[in-house]
Amino acid sequence: MDEFEKIEKLRTRANITYEEAKAALDEANGDLLDAMIVLEKEGKVTKPDQQVYSTEYTKEPGYEMVPVGNEKDCGEKWGTKIKEILKNVIDYLSNNHMKVSHHDEQVIDLPLWTAVLILVLGWWFVFVLIVISLFFDWNYKFYGKNNLQGANNVMDKAKETAEQVKEEFHHNSSES
């Protein structure tokens, strides 16, 4: 682009005279952008409205989240989340145990993953076996890396209920 074309471009963009455009272009050593900046500094051209763009999420009104990436990225994120969940489940089941005792003597100590597997494979049989065994002084406790107090509370409550039923049965059978 020759000097005359640059001057004409400056004149149409900035709405200034030929002399003003030539002077600004000379001061900017022939660079159009620098010439516009010179004209802005001299107050002959108004600055464009300033707009802010950001890749950061903000809670300011008018901003909204726009998903970035394609469906493959979304699938990879789900894959990563599923891997993380599976890792946590495996870690939880491996680092916690179930202890079965009879008359305060430990009989079985199983990793929780084994107990869950047995429960899944024969849940109806295992459930009945646990309920019946509570009546014959069998105890179930959970321990390990995680806080399993909630499970222990449930098993203690089941044991108390079994003891109450036994006492009522003995009481009723002794009256007859």
N, C-alpha and C positions, 0 to 999 in steps of 0.2 A: 504494500500500500504506500503510495507516494505521499509527500507532505500535504499537498492540496486536498487529497481524499481524507486525510486525518483531520485537517482543519474543518472540512465540511461536516465530518462525523461529529466533531466536538460542538460545532455550532448548532446542529440539529438536536443533539442530546442535551446540551446545556442552555440552549436558547440565548446565545451571546453573539457579539459582533465578530466579524472576521479578524479584526485586530486583537481582540481579547483572546480568541482561540489561538492565534498564531503566537502571541506572547506566552500563553500558558504552555503550549507545545514546545516552544524554544526553551523555557525554563525547565521542562521535564525531559529535555534531551530527546524529544521525538516520541516519548512513550505516552500512549493515550490514557492509560489508567493513572499514571502519575500526573498528567495534565488535569484530569478531572479532580484529583486530590488537591492540586494547587488552586483550582477554581473554587473548591469547597472552602479551603482555608481563607481565600479572599472574600468569601461570602457571596460570590456571584452565582453559585449553584447551591440548592438546598440538598442536604444530606438525605439519603433514602431512609425510610423508617427502619429502625433496627429490629431484627427478629432473632430470636434465640432458638436454636435447635439443640436437642440433647438426646443421647442414647440412654440416659439414666431415667428411671421411673420416678415421677414426682406426684404428689397428691394435690397439686394445684388444680383448680377448676379449669376445664378446657383441655386437659391432657387425658389421654386414654391409652391403655396398653394395646399395642399392636404386636401380634405374634411375629417373631422374626425367624426366618428359616423355612425350610420346607417340611413336608410330612416325614421325610426320612429322619430329620433331626428330632421330630416329635417322637417317632418310634424308638430312636436311640435313648431319649430321655426316659420313656416308659421302661425300656429294657434295663436301664441303669437303676431305676426305682425298684423294679421287680427283683433284680439281683441283690440290692441292698436289703430288701425285706426278707428274701430267702436267707441271706447271710445272717441277719439278726435272729430269725427263727431257728436256724441250725445252731447258732451260738447259744441261744436260750435253752434249747433242748439238750445240748451237749454239756453245758456247765451247771445244770441242775439235776438233782437226783430225787428218787422216791425210795424211802426206807420203809420196809414192812417188818413189824416185830410182833412177837407173840409172848405174852407174860414178860414184858420188858427185855426180851432177848431178840436181837436182830436176826431175822431169817433171810431177808432179801434186801439187796441194795442195787437198784437199777438206775441207769441214766434215764432222764425223763423221756428222751426220744424212744427208748425201748418200751417204756410204760405206755406212751401214746400209741405206738405201733401195735402193741398187744390189745389196747383198748379199741383201736380202729378195726382190727381184724375180727375181734370177737366181743364187741361191745355189750351185747345182750348177756352173754355168759359171764363176762368180767364184772359187769354191774351187779348181777345177782350174787356172784361170789363175794364181792366186797360187802354188800349189805348183810349177807348171812354171816360172814366172818366177823363183823363188828359185834355180833351177839356172843361170839366165843373168844373175846378178849384179844382180837387182832387189832393192831394200830397201824395207821398209815401217816407218815410224816414226809414233808418235802423240805429239802434244803439245797443250798448251792450259792452260786454267785449272785443271783437275783433275789429280791425280797419275795418270798413265797408265803408270807404270813397269812394272806387271804385264803389260800388253799388249805393251809393248816387249820385255820379257824373253821372252815367248812367241815373238814374231817373230824375236828374235835366236837363240833356240834352234832354231827352224825353219830359219833361214839356216845355222847351224852344221851341222845335220843334212844339209842339201842339199850343203854343201861336202864333208862326209865321204863322202857317197854319190858325188859327182863324183870325188873323189880315189881311192876304191876302184875306180871304173869305169876311170879312166885307168891306174891301177896294173895292173888285170887285163887291160886291152886292150894295154898295152905288153909284158906278159909273153907274150902269144900271138904 
